[in-house]
Amino acid sequence: MALFVLASCQLIVVLDITIVNIALPHIQSSLDFSTTGLSWVVSAYTLTFGGLLLLGGRVGDILGRRRVFVFGVLLFALASLLGGFAQNSGQLLGARALQGVGGAIASPTALALISTTFREGPERNRAFGVFAAVSAGGGAIGLLAGGMLVEWLNWRWVLFVNVPIGLLIVLATPKWIRESERHPGRFDITGALTSTAGMVLLVYGFIRASEDGWRDALTLASFAGAVVLLVVFILIERRSRQPITPLHMFADRNRAGTYGIMLCLAAAIFGMFFFLTLFVQNVLEFSPLQAGFAFLPVSAVIAIGAGLASRFLPVYGPKPFMVLGAILAAAGLAWLTLTDVHSTYAGSVLGPMLVFSLGMGMEFVSLTLMALSNVPTLETGAASGLLNATQQVGGSLGLSILATMSGTASANEADKQGKDFRQQATPAQLLEFDRTRQLPKPWSDEVFTAGVSAAFIMAAIFTAVAALIALIVIQVRPSDLERLKGGAGPGPM
């Protein structure tokens, strides 16, 4: 029951990243978002989530993880309620950012509570397997749930649904989860703010570059500001007695490699869900519910991959699953680059999506175990927060890069399709185009698929880099295998 409560929290936190994706076309028309501005509905959540995860993990270490966990879930539920009632784009983005704060408090404390609730060995391996499967599969579940809610009710319910689930988690927590030991310490507020602000500017720079070009003054200023803030963040962490990001964790090559792999894979998986969701609705013309069902096999295959990795990790160690998982993910994304306006779901989308999902299921279990292996109890919150942070920051940064690639490719294709359109269009179509500056189908589909294909090329490169990191950097020691089998092994240093 403790695992069920903690996994349920992780489910709604991860699910909320993608459940909104299905509703994006409806949100755009309801609250008058621009196409590029629409990505901020995702990024406003993931940036505050990823940027404050490290602080959230530290808060749990100091104030008590169960207490902080409950507060984070309550804040997440409140923000969801506010977002559901949003009347304009600013209110929605503010609520999404507040959701990210609640998730940043709840998620790392949930993972840290698993580390302290379950004994190291097979018991903890199974718990991490469930938690990782929920983390990886929650995205696909969110797409299905979002499709149902949008089709049967309206887009606001993709946010309202979090409220009753959050309240049930809060009520169940005191009964099934013990409070952890509190460790005295300080909160590194300055570090949290500089890292979050730096990442916001970095993502904004990429998104603005896709609209206004790489030579735009504000684009360049955003990148410059991001570099300054992130350098300041590193300097703060080096001098702080109790940093939110203990830099010595990167001294362990396995843990540093794990964070690098997670950064790359998160960029790929966020991009896959974002662009495939738009593709099946805009080009294949799926309804929201059909789009949700289209992604249902993803959850099943991720669970299969996570189960295989959990079962054989004590025998082979995590490295083979890290390498193989990244290779499978790269293969699936490379396959998706072949999609065009003539593609079908069964012939061009389902196969590569399943190959990608099998690899990701293997990856998330292996990465979770490796990131928290041999970490002192005092720092489990910081270690889990750092793993989650790399996932969310990698996703936000990766999505902005993929959106930039997609926007550039789409703009180039629009020039070609615009010339073809003017040669074939009727006078009525030309008048409508002069009024809206929007190409009609099938020309618009050609433009969109060109952008999607470019985005998948970049995502495949990200996963290929992850495979190289796993192959070159990760080293599994005999003591690591001993701990996975339930033996003592050397204690944390």
C-alpha positions as CSV (number, residue, x, y, z in Angstrom):
1,M,0.0,0.0,0.0
2,A,2.9,2.4,0.7
3,L,4.2,1.7,-2.8
4,F,0.7,2.2,-4.3
5,V,0.4,5.6,-2.6
6,L,3.9,6.7,-3.7
7,A,3.5,5.4,-7.2
8,S,0.1,7.1,-7.5
9,C,1.7,10.4,-6.7
10,Q,4.4,9.8,-9.3
11,L,1.7,8.8,-11.8
12,I,-0.3,12.1,-11.6
13,V,2.9,14.2,-11.6
14,V,4.3,12.5,-14.7
15,L,0.9,12.0,-16.3
16,D,0.3,15.7,-16.2
17,I,3.1,16.4,-18.6
18,T,1.3,14.5,-21.4
19,I,-2.3,14.6,-20.4
20,V,-2.4,18.2,-21.5
21,N,-0.8,17.3,-24.9
22,I,-4.1,15.8,-26.2
23,A,-5.9,19.0,-25.1
24,L,-3.5,21.4,-26.8
25,P,-5.6,22.1,-29.9
26,H,-8.6,22.8,-27.8
27,I,-6.6,25.0,-25.3
28,Q,-5.2,26.9,-28.3
29,S,-8.6,27.8,-29.7
30,S,-10.2,28.4,-26.2
31,L,-7.5,30.7,-24.8
32,D,-6.1,32.1,-28.1
33,F,-2.5,30.7,-27.9
34,S,-0.2,31.1,-30.9
35,T,1.3,27.8,-32.3
36,T,4.7,28.4,-30.8
37,G,3.3,29.8,-27.6
38,L,1.4,26.6,-27.1
39,S,4.7,24.8,-26.2
40,W,4.8,26.9,-23.0
41,V,1.7,25.1,-21.7
42,V,4.1,22.1,-21.4
43,S,7.2,24.0,-20.6
44,A,5.8,26.2,-17.8
45,Y,5.1,23.0,-15.9
46,T,8.3,21.1,-16.7
47,L,10.6,24.0,-16.1
48,T,9.4,24.8,-12.6
49,F,9.2,21.1,-11.9
50,G,12.7,20.4,-13.1
51,G,14.2,23.6,-11.8
52,L,12.9,23.1,-8.2
53,L,13.2,19.4,-7.9
54,L,16.6,19.6,-6.3
55,L,15.3,22.0,-3.7
56,G,12.2,19.8,-3.2
57,G,14.4,16.8,-2.4
58,R,16.4,18.8,0.1
59,V,13.3,20.1,1.8
60,G,12.2,16.6,2.5
61,D,15.5,15.6,3.9
62,I,15.4,18.6,6.4
63,L,11.7,18.8,7.3
64,G,10.6,15.2,7.1
65,R,9.7,13.5,3.9
66,R,6.2,12.4,4.7
67,R,5.2,15.9,5.8
68,V,6.7,17.5,2.7
69,F,5.2,14.9,0.5
70,V,1.7,15.7,1.7
71,F,2.3,19.5,1.2
72,G,3.5,19.0,-2.3
73,V,0.5,16.9,-3.3
74,L,-1.9,19.4,-1.8
75,L,-0.2,22.3,-3.7
76,F,-0.3,20.3,-6.9
77,A,-4.0,19.6,-6.5
78,L,-4.8,23.3,-5.7
79,A,-2.8,24.5,-8.8
80,S,-4.7,21.9,-10.9
81,L,-8.0,23.4,-9.7
82,L,-6.9,26.9,-10.5
83,G,-5.7,25.9,-14.0
84,G,-9.0,24.3,-14.7
85,F,-10.8,27.6,-14.1
86,A,-8.2,29.7,-16.1
87,Q,-9.9,32.3,-18.3
88,N,-6.8,33.4,-20.3
89,S,-3.4,32.2,-21.3
90,G,-1.6,34.0,-18.5
91,Q,-3.7,32.4,-15.8
92,L,-3.2,29.0,-17.3
93,L,0.5,29.3,-17.6
94,G,0.7,30.6,-14.0
95,A,-1.3,27.6,-12.7
96,R,0.9,25.2,-14.8
97,A,4.0,26.8,-13.2
98,L,2.5,26.3,-9.7
99,Q,1.7,22.7,-10.6
100,G,5.4,22.3,-11.3
101,V,6.3,23.6,-7.9
102,G,4.0,21.1,-6.2
103,G,5.3,18.3,-8.3
104,A,8.9,19.3,-7.5
105,I,8.2,19.0,-3.8
106,A,6.2,15.7,-4.0
107,S,8.1,13.7,-6.6
108,P,11.6,13.5,-5.1
109,T,10.3,12.9,-1.7
110,A,8.2,10.0,-3.0
111,L,11.3,8.5,-4.6
112,A,13.4,9.1,-1.4
113,L,10.6,7.5,0.7
114,I,10.9,4.3,-1.5
115,S,14.6,4.2,-0.7
116,T,14.0,4.4,3.0
117,T,10.8,2.3,3.1
118,F,12.1,-0.8,1.2
119,R,15.1,-2.9,2.1
120,E,18.0,-2.9,-0.4
121,G,18.0,-5.9,-2.7
122,P,15.1,-7.7,-4.4
123,E,12.5,-5.8,-2.4
124,R,13.8,-2.4,-3.4
125,N,14.5,-3.6,-6.9
126,R,10.8,-4.5,-7.4
127,A,9.7,-1.2,-5.8
128,F,12.0,0.8,-8.1
129,G,10.7,-1.3,-11.1
130,V,7.1,-0.3,-10.3
131,F,8.1,3.3,-9.8
132,A,10.2,3.5,-13.0
133,A,7.4,1.8,-15.0
134,V,4.9,4.4,-13.7
135,S,7.4,7.2,-14.5
136,A,7.9,6.0,-18.0
137,G,4.4,4.7,-18.8
138,G,2.6,7.6,-17.2
139,G,3.1,9.7,-20.3
140,A,1.1,7.2,-22.4
141,I,-1.6,6.8,-19.8
142,G,-1.9,10.6,-19.7
143,L,-2.6,10.7,-23.4
144,L,-5.3,8.1,-23.1
145,A,-6.9,9.8,-20.1
146,G,-6.6,13.2,-21.8
147,G,-8.4,11.8,-24.9
148,M,-11.3,10.5,-22.8
149,L,-11.7,13.7,-20.8
150,V,-11.5,16.1,-23.8
151,E,-13.9,14.0,-25.9
152,W,-16.4,13.3,-23.2
153,L,-16.2,16.5,-21.1
154,N,-13.8,19.3,-22.2
155,W,-10.1,20.3,-21.9
156,R,-10.5,21.7,-18.4
157,W,-11.0,18.3,-17.0
158,V,-7.4,17.2,-17.8
159,L,-6.6,19.5,-14.9
160,F,-9.6,19.0,-12.6
161,V,-9.0,15.2,-12.5
162,N,-5.9,15.7,-10.4
163,V,-7.9,17.2,-7.5
164,P,-9.8,14.1,-6.2
165,I,-6.7,11.9,-6.8
166,G,-4.5,14.3,-4.9
167,L,-6.9,14.4,-2.0
168,L,-7.1,10.6,-1.8
169,I,-3.3,10.4,-1.7
170,V,-3.2,12.9,1.1
171,L,-5.7,11.0,3.1
172,A,-3.9,7.7,2.6
173,T,-0.4,8.9,3.3
174,P,-0.5,9.1,7.2
175,K,-1.9,5.5,7.4
176,W,0.6,3.7,5.2
177,I,3.8,5.7,5.1
178,R,6.1,6.3,8.1
179,E,7.7,9.7,8.7
180,S,11.4,9.8,7.9
181,E,14.2,11.0,10.2
182,R,14.7,14.7,10.0
183,H,18.2,16.0,9.2
184,P,19.2,19.5,10.2
185,G,20.3,21.7,7.4
186,R,19.8,24.8,5.3
187,F,17.8,25.6,2.1
188,D,19.8,26.7,-0.9
189,I,17.2,29.1,-2.2
190,T,19.7,31.1,-4.2
191,G,20.9,28.0,-6.0
192,A,17.4,26.9,-6.8
193,L,16.3,30.3,-8.2
194,T,19.5,30.8,-10.4
195,S,19.2,27.3,-11.9
196,T,15.5,27.7,-12.6
197,A,15.9,31.2,-14.1
198,G,18.8,30.1,-16.2
199,M,16.9,27.1,-17.7
200,V,13.9,29.3,-18.4
201,L,16.0,31.8,-20.3
202,L,17.7,28.9,-22.2
203,V,14.4,27.4,-23.3
204,Y,13.0,30.8,-24.2
205,G,16.0,31.5,-26.3
206,F,15.5,28.3,-28.4
207,I,11.8,28.9,-28.8
208,R,12.3,32.6,-29.8
209,A,15.0,31.5,-32.3
210,S,12.4,29.4,-34.1
211,E,10.2,32.4,-34.5
212,D,12.6,35.4,-34.9
213,G,15.9,33.8,-36.0
214,W,19.2,33.2,-34.3
215,R,20.4,36.7,-34.9
216,D,17.5,38.3,-33.0
217,A,18.8,40.6,-30.2
218,L,16.4,39.1,-27.6
219,T,17.3,35.6,-28.6
220,L,21.0,36.3,-28.1
221,A,20.3,38.1,-24.8
222,S,18.4,35.1,-23.6
223,F,21.2,32.7,-24.3
224,A,23.7,35.1,-22.7
225,G,21.6,35.5,-19.6
226,A,21.2,31.7,-19.3
227,V,24.9,31.2,-19.5
228,V,25.6,33.8,-16.8
229,L,22.9,32.4,-14.4
230,L,24.0,28.8,-14.8
231,V,27.6,29.7,-14.2
232,V,26.6,31.7,-11.1
233,F,24.6,28.6,-10.0
234,I,27.7,26.3,-10.3
235,L,29.7,28.9,-8.3
236,I,27.1,29.0,-5.6
237,E,26.9,25.3,-5.4
238,R,30.7,25.0,-5.1
239,R,30.8,27.4,-2.2
240,S,27.7,26.4,-0.4
241,R,28.0,24.2,2.7
242,Q,24.7,22.5,2.0
243,P,24.0,22.8,-1.8
244,I,20.9,21.5,-3.4
245,T,23.2,19.9,-6.0
246,P,26.1,18.2,-4.2
247,L,28.6,18.4,-6.9
248,H,30.6,15.5,-5.5
249,M,27.9,13.2,-6.8
250,F,29.2,13.9,-10.3
251,A,32.6,12.5,-9.1
252,D,31.2,9.0,-9.4
253,R,31.4,8.2,-13.2
254,N,28.4,5.9,-13.1
255,R,26.2,8.5,-11.5
256,A,27.4,11.3,-13.8
257,G,26.9,9.0,-16.8
258,T,23.4,8.2,-15.6
259,Y,22.5,11.8,-15.4
260,G,23.8,12.4,-18.9
261,I,21.9,9.5,-20.3
262,M,18.7,10.7,-18.6
263,L,19.1,14.2,-20.0
264,C,19.3,12.9,-23.5
265,L,16.5,10.3,-23.2
266,A,14.1,12.8,-21.6
267,A,14.7,15.2,-24.5
268,A,13.7,12.3,-26.9
269,I,10.6,11.0,-25.1
270,F,9.1,14.5,-24.5
271,G,9.6,15.3,-28.1
272,M,8.1,12.0,-29.3
273,F,4.9,12.4,-27.3
274,F,4.5,16.1,-28.2
275,F,5.0,15.7,-32.0
276,L,3.3,12.4,-32.4
277,T,0.2,13.6,-30.5
278,L,-0.1,16.6,-32.9
279,F,0.7,14.4,-35.9
280,V,-2.1,11.9,-35.3
281,Q,-4.7,14.6,-34.7
282,N,-3.6,17.1,-37.3
283,V,-2.5,14.8,-40.2
284,L,-4.2,11.5,-39.5
285,E,-7.2,13.4,-38.2
286,F,-7.7,11.2,-35.1
287,S,-10.2,12.4,-32.5
288,P,-8.8,13.1,-29.0
289,L,-10.1,9.7,-27.8
290,Q,-8.7,7.9,-30.8
291,A,-5.3,9.6,-30.2
292,G,-5.4,8.5,-26.6
293,F,-6.0,4.9,-27.6
294,A,-3.3,5.1,-30.2
295,F,-0.8,5.6,-27.5
296,L,-2.1,2.9,-25.2
297,P,0.3,0.2,-26.4
298,V,3.2,2.4,-25.3
299,S,2.3,1.8,-21.6
300,A,2.1,-2.0,-22.0
301,V,5.4,-2.3,-23.8
302,I,7.2,0.1,-21.4
303,A,5.9,-2.2,-18.5
304,I,7.3,-5.2,-20.4
305,G,10.7,-3.5,-20.8
306,A,10.7,-2.5,-17.1
307,G,9.8,-6.0,-16.0
308,L,12.5,-7.6,-18.1
309,A,15.1,-5.2,-16.7
310,S,14.0,-5.6,-13.1
311,R,14.2,-9.4,-13.4
312,F,17.6,-9.7,-15.0
313,L,19.4,-6.7,-13.5
314,P,20.9,-8.8,-10.6
315,V,22.3,-11.2,-13.2
316,Y,23.7,-8.9,-15.9
317,G,23.8,-5.5,-14.1
318,P,22.3,-2.3,-15.5
319,K,24.8,-1.5,-18.3
320,P,23.5,-3.9,-20.9
321,F,20.0,-2.6,-20.4
322,M,21.2,1.0,-20.6
323,V,23.0,0.4,-23.9
324,L,20.3,-1.8,-25.5
325,G,17.5,0.4,-24.3
326,A,19.1,3.5,-25.9
327,I,19.8,1.7,-29.1
328,L,16.2,0.5,-29.4
329,A,14.9,4.0,-28.7
330,A,17.2,5.5,-31.3
331,A,16.0,2.9,-33.8
332,G,12.4,3.7,-33.1
333,L,12.9,7.4,-33.6
334,A,15.0,6.9,-36.8
335,W,12.1,4.9,-38.1
336,L,9.6,7.7,-37.3
337,T,11.6,10.1,-39.4
338,L,10.1,8.3,-42.4
339,T,6.6,9.6,-41.6
340,D,4.9,11.7,-44.3
341,V,1.4,12.8,-45.3
342,H,0.7,9.4,-46.7
343,S,1.7,7.5,-43.5
344,T,-0.8,5.4,-41.6
345,Y,-1.0,4.6,-37.9
346,A,-0.6,0.8,-38.3
347,G,2.0,1.1,-41.1
348,S,4.2,4.0,-40.0
349,V,3.6,4.9,-36.3
350,L,2.8,1.9,-34.2
351,G,5.9,-0.2,-35.0
352,P,8.5,2.5,-34.3
353,M,6.5,3.6,-31.2
354,L,6.7,0.1,-29.7
355,V,10.4,-0.3,-30.4
356,F,11.0,3.0,-28.7
357,S,8.8,2.1,-25.7
358,L,10.6,-1.2,-25.1
359,G,13.9,0.6,-24.9
360,M,12.6,3.2,-22.6
361,G,11.2,0.6,-20.2
362,M,14.6,-0.9,-19.9
363,E,16.2,2.4,-19.4
364,F,14.2,3.9,-16.7
365,V,14.6,1.0,-14.3
366,S,18.4,0.8,-14.9
367,L,18.9,4.6,-14.6
368,T,16.9,4.8,-11.3
369,L,18.8,2.0,-9.7
370,M,22.2,3.3,-10.8
371,A,21.5,6.9,-9.8
372,L,20.6,5.9,-6.2
373,S,23.1,3.1,-5.8
374,N,25.6,3.6,-3.0
375,V,24.1,7.0,-1.9
376,P,24.1,7.8,1.9
377,T,20.7,8.0,3.5
378,L,21.2,11.7,4.2
379,E,21.5,12.4,0.5
380,T,18.9,10.2,-1.0
381,G,16.5,13.1,-1.4
382,A,19.1,15.2,-3.2
383,A,20.1,12.2,-5.4
384,S,16.6,11.4,-6.4
385,G,15.8,15.1,-6.9
386,L,18.8,15.4,-9.2
387,L,17.7,12.4,-11.3
388,N,14.2,13.8,-11.7
389,A,15.6,17.2,-12.4
390,T,17.7,16.0,-15.3
391,Q,14.6,14.2,-16.7
392,Q,12.4,17.4,-16.5
393,V,15.1,19.8,-17.5
394,G,16.3,17.5,-20.3
395,G,12.7,17.2,-21.5
396,S,12.1,21.0,-21.5
397,L,15.4,21.8,-23.1
398,G,15.0,19.0,-25.6
399,L,11.5,20.0,-26.5
400,S,12.6,23.6,-27.2
401,I,15.4,22.3,-29.4
402,L,13.1,20.0,-31.3
403,A,10.6,22.7,-31.7
404,T,13.3,25.0,-33.1
405,M,14.3,22.2,-35.6
406,S,10.7,21.6,-36.5
407,G,10.0,25.3,-36.9
408,T,13.0,25.9,-39.2
409,A,12.2,22.8,-41.4
410,S,8.5,23.8,-41.5
411,A,9.4,27.3,-42.6
412,N,11.6,26.1,-45.4
413,E,8.9,23.6,-46.6
414,A,6.2,26.4,-46.3
415,D,8.1,28.4,-49.0
416,K,8.0,25.4,-51.3
417,Q,4.4,24.5,-50.7
418,G,3.3,28.2,-50.9
419,K,4.6,28.4,-54.5
420,D,2.8,25.1,-55.4
421,F,-0.4,26.3,-53.6
422,R,-0.5,29.6,-55.6
423,Q,-0.2,27.6,-58.9
424,Q,-3.1,25.3,-58.0
425,A,-5.4,27.3,-55.7
426,T,-8.8,28.6,-56.6
427,P,-9.5,32.3,-56.4
428,A,-11.5,31.7,-53.2
429,Q,-8.6,29.8,-51.6
430,L,-6.2,32.6,-52.6
431,L,-8.4,35.2,-50.9
432,E,-8.6,33.1,-47.8
433,F,-4.8,32.6,-47.7
434,D,-4.2,36.4,-48.1
435,R,-6.5,36.9,-45.1
436,T,-5.2,34.2,-42.7
437,R,-1.7,33.5,-44.1
438,Q,-2.4,29.8,-43.4
439,L,-2.1,27.2,-46.0
440,P,-5.0,24.8,-46.3
441,K,-4.8,21.0,-46.5
442,P,-3.0,19.1,-48.1
443,W,-0.3,21.8,-48.4
444,S,-0.4,22.5,-44.6
445,D,0.1,18.8,-43.9
446,E,3.2,18.7,-46.0
447,V,4.6,21.6,-44.1
448,F,3.8,20.1,-40.7
449,T,5.2,16.6,-41.5
450,A,8.4,18.1,-42.7
451,G,8.8,19.8,-39.3
452,V,7.9,16.6,-37.5
453,S,10.4,14.5,-39.5
454,A,13.2,17.0,-38.7
455,A,12.3,16.9,-35.0
456,F,12.6,13.1,-34.9
457,I,16.0,13.2,-36.6
458,M,17.2,15.4,-33.7
459,A,15.5,13.1,-31.1
460,A,17.3,10.1,-32.7
461,I,20.6,11.9,-32.3
462,F,19.9,12.5,-28.6
463,T,19.2,8.8,-28.0
464,A,22.3,7.8,-30.0
465,V,24.4,10.0,-27.7
466,A,22.8,8.3,-24.7
467,A,23.8,4.9,-26.0
468,L,27.4,6.1,-26.4
469,I,27.5,7.4,-22.9
470,A,26.2,4.1,-21.5
471,L,28.7,2.1,-23.5
472,I,31.8,4.3,-22.7
473,V,31.1,5.7,-19.3
474,I,29.1,3.2,-17.2
475,Q,31.1,0.6,-15.3
476,V,29.4,-2.1,-13.2
477,R,31.4,-3.3,-10.3
478,P,31.0,-6.8,-8.6
479,S,29.9,-5.0,-5.4
480,D,27.0,-3.4,-7.4
481,L,25.8,-6.8,-8.6
482,E,26.1,-8.1,-5.0
483,R,23.8,-5.3,-3.7
484,L,21.3,-5.9,-6.5
485,K,21.1,-9.6,-5.4
486,G,20.4,-8.5,-1.9
487,G,23.9,-8.8,-0.5
488,A,25.5,-6.2,1.7
489,G,28.3,-5.1,-0.5
490,P,30.4,-2.1,0.5
491,G,28.5,0.6,2.3
492,P,28.1,4.1,1.0
493,M,31.1,6.3,1.3
